[in-house]
Amino acid sequence: MEKFTDTFAEITRPLTKIACTMFVAFLVGGISCCFASEPTALEREQARIQWIAEHGQYQPNLTEPAKQEVLVYTEQKQAEINRTWSKQ
């Protein structure tokens, strides 16, 4: 009758290979899922055009520094929203 350590030594290598294979598969799948959900530049441009068509181009009476400030603020808020959604 074989000892437990002999049986364990025989099983360890295949189990390690299976675990590594599963880890790599989940890693690749997770990374591809993250990039698949990111909109392309064309999709972002189409969304921007659609927004302008529906709501107009920002506020027409803003000065150039005010426009820049609004864009920076919008980017910050969008980053906060993205972080919140990525945690869920």
Summary of the structure (lengths in Angstrom):
residues: 88
radius of gyration: 25.8
end to end distance: 52.0
largest distance: 88.8
contacts: 149
relative contact order: 0.04
helix: 82%
strand: 0%
